[in-house]
Amino acid sequence: MMMQLIWFRQDLRIEDHTALWHATNSGQTIALVILSPEQWKLHDDAPIKIDFYLRQLKALKRQLQKLNIPLIVQTIQLWQDVPQCISSLCESLNIENVHANIEAGFNERLRDENVEKQLHLNGKQVHFYHDRTIFSLGSIRNQSNLPYQVFGAFKKKCYEQLSISLPILFDTPNPQARIKLEELTSYSTVIPQIEDIYPDTVLSERKWKVSEAHTLELLDDFIENRLVHYHEQRDFPNIQGTSQLSAYLNMGIISIRQCLHALFREQLGHFLIQHQSQQTWLDELLWREFYQHILFDFPQVSKHCPFKPQTDKIQWRQDLDDLDAWKFGKTGIPIVDAGMRQMLSTGWMHNRVRMITAMFLSKNLLIDWRLGEQWFMQNLIDGDLAANNGGWQWCASTGTDAVPYFRIFNPISQSLKFDASGDYIRQWIPELAHLDHKTIHEPYAKQADLALDYPKPIVDLKQSRLRAIDAFKLI
Ligand SMILES: Cc1cc2nc3c(=O)[nH]c(=O)nc-3n(C[C@H](O)[C@H](O)[C@H](O)COP(=O)(O)OP(=O)(O)OC[C@H]3O[C@@H](n4cnc5c(N)ncnc54)[C@H](O)[C@@H]3O)c2cc1C
């Protein structure tokens, strides 16, 4: 049989892996991963995310070893060198077919097109598979055969498709015979630590454990014990009411199909919604799906362009002090600062607080949402172009199906509603920990001279709200 190459990208698992299944069913398989540190920088990938990736890569290598699949680790700086890298590898190892899962971003697709062109010149075949989404990218279309731009209609279509059947899971490959190939020994199989790549990196904690087994345990724990409360609890940042699976889904340590099958486990794999929380979690998975399809169908969102082009005329404020205060959790608005500090400390932020902080930057501070999007990418462990861009453009009212520009969250009302006890703020802003549950949301409201080692609000919420509405009305 002909030799196959499985090229791992953001799909670091062996279970339910479309490209791996196809490769191993076509012949003896060698695995490849390409590290590209300069490209990661260009894409603003957070150090915590790269560290997570490298740690999972080590776990994947151990799993592949059990299957007798050697993992080659190549390092190049930029993706422009990928075609040459793969092509020479295919030549020297006598590989006939390359298999990989599709990624939706514009640069990713360009990279893959160039690989395909180069390998075709050499008479090799490249096979790309849909794996990252429930439905093939480009396949969810309205009656005019156009992509959906509104989540409600997109979701309805997805429900229709799911009611026909859930997508199938791919079997995990069986161990193959050992590959005895002299040329293999000339390739590196060493996976570096993040400090080897970026020597200045300081990561305070590595709380996010890796491995597929651990991720499946997290999914099981969520489905068995916490899903039932999801609908009521998911908006409260002080409760661990959500799955916290985003980093694992984004790195492909778990597949979206595995999540779906776990969600309908009790219904024996049938699409049957039996309680509100089940539906609500499904809808969140479909928001993820929606933004992946948007990224695929509207490549301009990959290129720092707003989905609604007219919103590029908004006169954003250029205020570096305000931007820095926001970045480092020093705006004087406790719920905003708590969220930003949670992200800086753990690499993750609760969804409700992501919305509050993003709206505060793009509306109350009237600072370009792209600067916020970039800061999130530079710090999130689950940083994902599609979801991050989608979330930011929703909050900034520049995106598809975005919040209307005049519906601006008041962060204090949000704080009172979703962190009524103030415990979330207490956890992330120790300077305010001694305040009672009324004062903590707006410490200087009743007593402007309260002695606190905490800044006063950098902006008046009412005036800044009107300023944002005016800026949007002008375009
Ligand atoms: C400004 C902003 C930026 C965001 N940036 C990212 C990002 O970089 N990466 C990312 O994965 N999510 C992002 N989100 C979406 C959402 O906040 C996270 O997916 C969620 O907080 C992850 O927590 P969880 O895994 O516990 O989610 P759960 O509530 O358990 O949801 C399950 C899964 O559904 C998906 N999901 C849930 N909500 C959304 C959503 N609104 N949009 C897209 N997918 C969703 C995620 O994959 C998530 O893991 C962003 C949201 C906003 C408002």
The ligand as an SDF file (V2000), in Angstrom:
LIG
                    3D

 53 58  0  0  0  0  0  0  0  0999 V2000
  -16.0230   39.3010   22.7000 C   0  0  0  0  0  0  0  0  0  0  0  0
  -16.0720   37.7950   22.6830 C   0  0  0  0  0  0  0  0  0  0  0  0
  -14.9470   37.0790   22.3210 C   0  0  0  0  0  0  0  0  0  0  0  0
  -14.9780   35.6730   22.2790 C   0  0  0  0  0  0  0  0  0  0  0  0
  -13.8460   34.9940   21.9140 N   0  0  0  0  0  0  0  0  0  0  0  0
  -13.8810   33.6280   21.8240 C   0  0  0  0  0  0  0  0  0  0  0  0
  -12.7390   32.9010   21.4020 C   0  0  0  0  0  0  0  0  0  0  0  0
  -11.6840   33.4500   21.0660 O   0  0  0  0  0  0  0  0  0  0  0  0
  -12.8360   31.5300   21.3860 N   0  0  0  0  0  0  0  0  0  0  0  0
  -13.9720   30.8760   21.7280 C   0  0  0  0  0  0  0  0  0  0  0  0
  -13.9880   29.6400   21.7000 O   0  0  0  0  0  0  0  0  0  0  0  0
  -15.0780   31.5580   22.0970 N   0  0  0  0  0  0  0  0  0  0  0  0
  -15.0620   32.9050   22.1740 C   0  0  0  0  0  0  0  0  0  0  0  0
  -16.1890   33.5870   22.5680 N   0  0  0  0  0  0  0  0  0  0  0  0
  -17.4340   32.8370   22.8060 C   0  0  0  0  0  0  0  0  0  0  0  0
  -17.6520   32.3870   24.2540 C   0  0  0  0  0  0  0  0  0  0  0  0
  -17.4240   33.4310   25.1380 O   0  0  0  0  0  0  0  0  0  0  0  0
  -16.7690   31.2040   24.6500 C   0  0  0  0  0  0  0  0  0  0  0  0
  -16.8470   30.1910   23.6730 O   0  0  0  0  0  0  0  0  0  0  0  0
  -17.2280   30.6120   25.9780 C   0  0  0  0  0  0  0  0  0  0  0  0
  -17.1180   31.5780   26.9940 O   0  0  0  0  0  0  0  0  0  0  0  0
  -16.3770   29.4170   26.3150 C   0  0  0  0  0  0  0  0  0  0  0  0
  -16.7610   28.8830   27.5400 O   0  0  0  0  0  0  0  0  0  0  0  0
  -17.3540   27.4290   27.6500 P   0  0  0  0  0  0  0  0  0  0  0  0
  -16.4930   26.4820   26.9090 O   0  0  0  0  0  0  0  0  0  0  0  0
  -17.5840   27.1720   29.0890 O   0  0  0  0  0  0  0  0  0  0  0  0
  -18.7190   27.5840   26.8670 O   0  0  0  0  0  0  0  0  0  0  0  0
  -20.1130   26.8130   26.9270 P   0  0  0  0  0  0  0  0  0  0  0  0
  -21.1390   27.7790   27.3890 O   0  0  0  0  0  0  0  0  0  0  0  0
  -20.0250   25.5330   27.6530 O   0  0  0  0  0  0  0  0  0  0  0  0
  -20.4050   26.5310   25.3800 O   0  0  0  0  0  0  0  0  0  0  0  0
  -19.9470   25.3440   24.7250 C   0  0  0  0  0  0  0  0  0  0  0  0
  -19.0990   25.6970   23.5450 C   0  0  0  0  0  0  0  0  0  0  0  0
  -19.8570   26.4010   22.5830 O   0  0  0  0  0  0  0  0  0  0  0  0
  -19.0390   27.3600   21.9270 C   0  0  0  0  0  0  0  0  0  0  0  0
  -19.5940   28.6940   22.1960 N   0  0  0  0  0  0  0  0  0  0  0  0
  -20.3130   29.0680   23.2760 C   0  0  0  0  0  0  0  0  0  0  0  0
  -20.7030   30.3450   23.1440 N   0  0  0  0  0  0  0  0  0  0  0  0
  -20.2300   30.7770   21.9630 C   0  0  0  0  0  0  0  0  0  0  0  0
  -20.3160   32.0070   21.2720 C   0  0  0  0  0  0  0  0  0  0  0  0
  -20.9860   33.0490   21.7520 N   0  0  0  0  0  0  0  0  0  0  0  0
  -19.6910   32.1050   20.0930 N   0  0  0  0  0  0  0  0  0  0  0  0
  -19.0100   31.0660   19.5680 C   0  0  0  0  0  0  0  0  0  0  0  0
  -18.9070   29.8680   20.1750 N   0  0  0  0  0  0  0  0  0  0  0  0
  -19.5090   29.7300   21.3630 C   0  0  0  0  0  0  0  0  0  0  0  0
  -17.6480   27.2300   22.5070 C   0  0  0  0  0  0  0  0  0  0  0  0
  -16.9020   26.3740   21.6750 O   0  0  0  0  0  0  0  0  0  0  0  0
  -17.9220   26.5960   23.8490 C   0  0  0  0  0  0  0  0  0  0  0  0
  -16.8360   25.8620   24.3500 O   0  0  0  0  0  0  0  0  0  0  0  0
  -16.1650   35.0000   22.6180 C   0  0  0  0  0  0  0  0  0  0  0  0
  -17.2970   35.7340   22.9850 C   0  0  0  0  0  0  0  0  0  0  0  0
  -17.2490   37.1170   23.0230 C   0  0  0  0  0  0  0  0  0  0  0  0
  -18.4730   37.8750   23.4330 C   0  0  0  0  0  0  0  0  0  0  0  0
  1  2  1  0
  2  3  1  0
  2 52  2  0
  3  4  2  0
  4  5  1  0
  4 50  1  0
  5  6  2  0
  6  7  1  0
  6 13  1  0
  7  8  2  0
  7  9  1  0
  9 10  1  0
 10 11  2  0
 10 12  1  0
 12 13  2  0
 13 14  1  0
 14 15  1  0
 14 50  1  0
 15 16  1  0
 16 17  1  0
 16 18  1  0
 18 19  1  0
 18 20  1  0
 20 21  1  0
 20 22  1  0
 22 23  1  0
 23 24  1  0
 24 25  2  0
 24 26  1  0
 24 27  1  0
 27 28  1  0
 28 29  2  0
 28 30  1  0
 28 31  1  0
 31 32  1  0
 32 33  1  0
 33 34  1  0
 33 48  1  0
 34 35  1  0
 35 36  1  0
 35 46  1  0
 36 37  1  0
 36 45  1  0
 37 38  2  0
 38 39  1  0
 39 40  1  0
 39 45  2  0
 40 41  1  0
 40 42  2  0
 42 43  1  0
 43 44  2  0
 44 45  1  0
 46 47  1  0
 46 48  1  0
 48 49  1  0
 50 51  2  0
 51 52  1  0
 52 53  1  0
M  END
$$$$
